[in-house]
């Protein structure tokens, strides 16, 4: 592709991204009372291994049920808000041979994303995770 064509394609993509960002409401929110839905997850675990996946958050009588699906592993948890911090416990439910558990502490961002730490029992270091609301 010539330089002029590359610039036109870049401008077209930038415009499409701008329109897509305006046209599709996100499921997340910037208020703890309305957090819920599906999130894309990126993180680094206690062993400094990067991972990605999906997080589903379901409000349930003031608490939040969490389910992570990460690289063939399913984890569940329950958390509560303290101000803008969503804190709780998680554990692996599948596969049976990989039973681990820990805690999480995520700060709710103004754009509805959640950013924070995850610990794993038996490890001194903590992981880092970002969860971004999926756009409809």
C-alpha positions in Angstrom: 0.0 0.0 0.0 1.2 3.5 -0.8 1.5 6.2 1.9 -1.7 7.9 0.8 -3.7 4.7 0.9 -2.4 3.9 4.4 -3.5 7.4 5.6 -7.0 6.9 4.1 -7.4 3.5 5.7 -6.1 4.8 9.0 -8.6 7.8 8.9 -11.5 5.4 8.0 -10.6 3.1 10.9 -10.4 6.0 13.3 -13.8 7.2 12.2 -15.3 3.8 12.6 -13.9 3.4 16.1 -15.3 6.8 17.0 -18.7 6.0 15.7 -18.7 2.5 17.4 -17.7 4.1 20.7 -20.7 6.4 20.5 -23.3 3.9 19.1 -22.9 1.1 21.6 -23.7 1.6 25.3 -21.5 -0.2 27.7 -22.9 -2.6 30.2 -20.7 -1.3 33.0 -21.3 1.9 34.9 -19.6 4.3 37.2 -21.9 3.7 40.1 -21.6 0.6 42.3 -25.4 0.2 42.5 -25.5 -0.7 38.8 -22.4 -2.7 38.1 -23.1 -5.9 36.3 -22.9 -7.7 32.9 -20.0 -9.1 30.9 -16.5 -7.8 30.9 -13.3 -8.6 29.0 -10.5 -9.4 31.3 -6.7 -8.9 31.0 -4.4 -9.8 33.8 -1.1 -11.1 35.2 -1.3 -13.8 37.8 0.9 -14.3 40.9 3.5 -16.2 38.7 3.6 -13.2 36.3 1.8 -15.2 33.6 -0.4 -13.0 31.4 -4.0 -14.2 30.8 -7.2 -13.0 29.2 -10.8 -14.0 29.3 -14.3 -13.0 30.3 -15.8 -12.0 33.6 -19.6 -12.0 34.3 -20.8 -10.0 37.2 -24.3 -10.6 38.6 -25.8 -8.3 41.3 -27.5 -10.4 44.1 -29.1 -8.7 47.1 -26.3 -6.2 47.6 -23.5 -8.6 46.8 -22.0 -9.4 43.4 -21.6 -12.9 42.1 -18.5 -13.2 39.8 -17.6 -15.8 37.2 -14.3 -15.8 35.3 -13.6 -17.9 32.3 -9.9 -17.7 31.7 -8.0 -19.9 29.3 -10.0 -23.1 30.0 -10.4 -22.4 33.7 -13.6 -21.4 35.4 -13.5 -19.4 38.7 -16.3 -18.1 40.8 -16.4 -15.5 43.5 -18.5 -13.1 45.6 -17.7 -9.5 46.3 -19.1 -6.4 48.0 -18.6 -2.7 47.4 -16.9 -0.6 50.0 -17.1 2.9 48.4 -15.7 2.4 44.9 -13.8 -0.8 45.9 -15.2 -4.2 44.9 -13.6 -6.7 47.3 -14.2 -10.4 47.8 -13.0 -14.0 47.5 -12.7 -16.3 44.5 -11.9 -20.0 43.8 -11.4 -22.3 40.9 -14.3 -24.7 40.2 -13.0 -26.2 36.9 -10.9 -28.2 36.2 -11.0 -30.2 39.4 -7.3 -30.8 39.3 -6.5 -27.1 39.6 -8.1 -26.1 42.8 -6.9 -22.6 43.9 -8.5 -19.7 45.7 -7.7 -16.1 46.7 -9.0 -12.6 47.1 -9.7 -9.7 44.8 -9.8 -5.9 45.3 -10.9 -3.9 42.3 -11.4 -0.1 42.1 -14.4 1.0 40.0 -13.3 3.5 37.4 -15.4 6.3 36.0 -15.8 4.5 32.7 -17.2 1.4 34.4 -14.0 -0.7 34.2 -12.6 -2.5 37.2 -8.9 -2.4 37.9 -7.0 -4.0 40.8 -5.3 -6.9 42.5 -5.9 -10.6 42.8 -4.1 -12.8 45.4 -3.7 -16.5 45.2 -3.4 -18.6 48.4 0.2 -19.8 48.9 1.8 -17.0 47.0 3.4 -13.9 48.4 3.0 -11.8 45.2 -0.3 -10.6 43.9 -1.6 -10.5 40.4 -3.1 -7.5 38.5 -6.4 -7.5 36.6 -8.3 -5.1 34.4 -12.0 -5.8 33.5 -13.6 -3.7 30.7 -17.4 -3.7 30.1 -18.4 -5.4 26.8 -20.2 -3.0 24.5 -23.6 -4.2 23.0 
